Amino acid sequence: LNNQNLSMLKAMGGVSVYPFAGDLDPSFQFGFYGGIGPILAMDTDNNSFDLARWRHVRGYPSIYGKLALEFKVHQARTGIYLLRLGYDFTQFRARIDGKRVYQGIFLQFGMEFPRFR
């Protein structure tokens, strides 16, 4: 069982590029995503599992980045379904729960809703 309590607050700006936009069906987009932004790691008490663990939180700021393949499927009435599969990475100046580098593969789902006029 993992007994490490670490929460991360992220804010990110990113860019999506669709190099095959004119070659595929208009309802499907395939491209690439890259994003970067600040991250705050909040290291809380590892021996508490309730709200008391937030009493003596320590914060560690850094920069966070991710690269991904992006797939979008456009539906006329329901909106756009988004899927990203990629890799994210961040490195902190201090060791947090025994590590300085946090990285890995991620899978992200999303949905964009259309505006009706």
N, C-alpha and C positions, 0 to 999 in steps of 0.2 A: 504494500500500500504506500502511496506517495504521501509523505507528511510535510511537504513543502508548500507554504502558502505564498504565492506570488501573483499579483494582479498587475495588468498592464493597461494603461490608458494611451490610446493612439489617435493621432490626427494626421490625415494624409491627403496630399494632392497627387493626382496622377494623370497620365495621358494614355489614351487608347489609340492604336494605329490599325487600320484595316486595309492592308495592301491588296486584298483580293475582292474589294467591294464591288467592282464592276463585273467580275467573272462568275460570281455565285448568284443563286436565287436571291431576290431582294428581301425575302423574309428571313434569310439566314446570313449572319456576319461572323467571320472568323478573323481574329487579329491578335495583337499583342498588347499587353498592359505593363506599364512601369509606374511606380509611385514611390514617393519619399516624403518623410515628415517627422515631426517630433514624437517621442515616446517617453512615457513616465512609468518606470517600474516601481511598484509599491510593495515593499517587503514587509509583511505583517508577521505577527507572532505565530510560530509554527506549532505551538502547543495548545492553541485555542481554536475551536471550530465554530464559534458564534461571533456576534458583533464585538465582543471584547478584544478580539485579535486586532482591531483597528485602532486601539488606544495609543499604541506606540509605533505607528507606521513610519518607515523610512523610505524616502523617495530618491530615485536615481534617474536623472534625465539622460537622453541620448538621441540619436538619429536612427530611424527605422526605414527600411526599404524593401520593396517586393517587385518581382518580375513574374509575369504570368502569360499563359495562353488564354485568350478570351473568346467565348462563344456567345452570340446573342441570337435569339429566335424571336422574331416579331409576330405577334398575334394581333389581328385587326381590332378586336374589341377588348381583349384582356390586358394588353400591354406588351412589354418586352421581358423575356426570361433571360437571365444572365448567369453564366457559369465561368468561373476562373479557376485554373489549375496552375499552380506556380510554386515559387520558392521565396521565402522571406528571411531577412537577416537583420540582426542588430548586435552591436558590441558596446558594452558598458565599461567605464573606466575602473570601476570597483567590482569585486567578486560579489555576486548576489546568489545566495544559496549554493555556493561552491562553483559557480560558473560566471564567466565574463561574456561569453558569446552565446546568444540564443538564435537558433536558425532552424529551418525545416520546411517541409512541403506543406502547402495549404490547399484546401478546396473551398471555394466561396460560391454561394448561391445568392441570387438577388432577383428583384423584380422591379421594373419601372412601370408606373401606371400612366395611361394616356390622359391628356387633358381634353375634356369634352367641352365644346362651345355651344 
